[in-house]
Amino acid sequence: MTWNVFVTRRIPQAGIDILLKYCEQVDINPHDRPLTKEEILEGVKERAGVLCLLTDTIDKEILEAAKGAKIFANYAVGFNNIDVGAATRLGIMVTNTPGILTQATADLTWALIFAVARRIVESDRFTREDKFKGWGPLLLLGSEVTGKTLGIVGAGRIGTAVAMRSIGFKMKLLYTDTLRNDTLEQNLKARRVRLEELLKKSDFVSLHVPLLQETTHLIGSREMGMMKKTAYLINTCRGPVVDEKALVEALKSGQIGGAGLDVYENEPQLEPGLIGLNNVVLLPHIGSATVEARTKMAVMAAENLVAGLKGERPPNLVNPAVLKMSH
């Protein structure tokens, strides 16, 4: 085929191979960094399709510069980086890669629960700095996980997967969601409660909500004030769900026991004061960073792109209204 496509950042080879099979020209960002707006504007010109990342802001100007493009395939579950309304008006399909990150993100959530409760990162640093001079009864005491109460805020796919992993730890389970979750209630005897009750009773509060207007700063100083002083806050969903300034204060003052974060309010910038705290584990947004998940994402994004180029309905189209416009 004579299609010419642009990939804004190198993705796992399995996805590139699909593009090479169907497209005459595949140009990939040669730098190991997100492109600047100017570079994206230049890159999307005269392309049949674009495979972009969540870190790329695809606004109206970029979509207009991509004259003739049929599709922008986003390598992510979220697509708030793309002006979907403008894309639809311009007749451009937009796709995402849903459902793939569930297990990887749920695994990472548990890694954070254990890392923060048992002071794993702190203990590793302590040992590497040659401070370990022998076992001591009060050395780096943490908190047990087994038998504690886990609070799931947002019981969708990932929230459910995190909760199901608690079976082996005999935890009590609370969840808050707009919808009832039969899986959790039947398998884990989970109770659906209001957010306030969940915050007051949970030993671990794990966030799994989408980023919407009503979930921005869902957890602020008022909410952290309701949590137990020994409780831990885990965020693997979206950074702005937590008021990071308030979190730094809560961690400094001992208002909560600790936190485990994979996402940040102003990513990749961290709220001043966060780095210096021992009672928080900080990860560089690696929720989906497994070979399996990232490869599946690459394949799905590439398959979406090729389907769109062929004039078919891509499997993960987020703006179906665009199809009505093209007929």
Phi, psi and omega in degrees: 000156184266016183291145181237116184238160182236133178245121190284348176199146181299132179242169178308143190305328181303324178287318179299319181301321178297316180297318181296329181292324186254342187246144181288321183227127177234109179256130185241137173312120183280349184265148175269062180196159174295146178284154173285167179300319181298319180294322178292316179305317179291318185293329186274352183297134175057037177253147175282330180204159181227134172253114187239171183245165178299334181281354178264127175272109182258090183265184183302320182298317180291318179297321178291328178290336181273053182301133178088350179289136179269331191207142168245113180262115183273130178271072184182161173283313180287160177215024179286358174278351183246136174282087187296324179299314179295319179300316181298315180298327181274000178077025181256128177285146176234134179231164177224185182234073185281161168080352186271329188276354190306303186292318181298317181290322178296318176301315183294325178301317178292324176301319179291320179304310181290320182300317183281322182291322184257011174055044185296312183294316178300318181292322178297314180297317180303316181290316180296329181277012176062035179266349182282107183247017180128157182298141177219144185296341181245012185287119174047052180293133178243207183234141176287153179259320183302133176081000181275178180257125178256127178251120181257118179259100185100094186259054174275210184300310184287317178303320179294316181297322178295313181298318182298330179289350182280351184307315182293347184250011174048045182271154169276144185236126173242148174214155175231132182196158178290336180247151175287141179247099183295324180303312182289322182291321181282318185275329187239004185054034181292147176249133176273122184227171174287157182305319182301316181293320179300315181296320183290327189258344187276145172270333176228125179248115184246126187263128182217046180255155174286161178274109178231173177303318184281348178258355176293127184056034175303324178249105179237197184297325179298314182291319179293332177293337179277339184287157175296150178295340181262001186277157180242140178254128181242126179234108174240015181264272179223140185306311185293355175295334179250135172284101189294327177298315179294325180295316179302316179297316182295323180286320180295317186276353182078019179295326171233162185289324182176180180211155174231119186236136172245352183223157188223154185297319181238050185309138002273007178286143176253148177300130179308136179101339184293316185299327184280357185267135179278339186266027174222137175257127187245120179245152184270058177053062183247022182310318182258012188278065168241152179304318183296310185293314183293327178291317178298321178298317181297316180296315181295316180297317180294319179294322175300314183297312182296318179301316179297320180294326180284354182086011178269166174280117180297146183302331186237050181287127181261348177234069183302339179301335182296332181291325179295325183288332185278351180263000000 
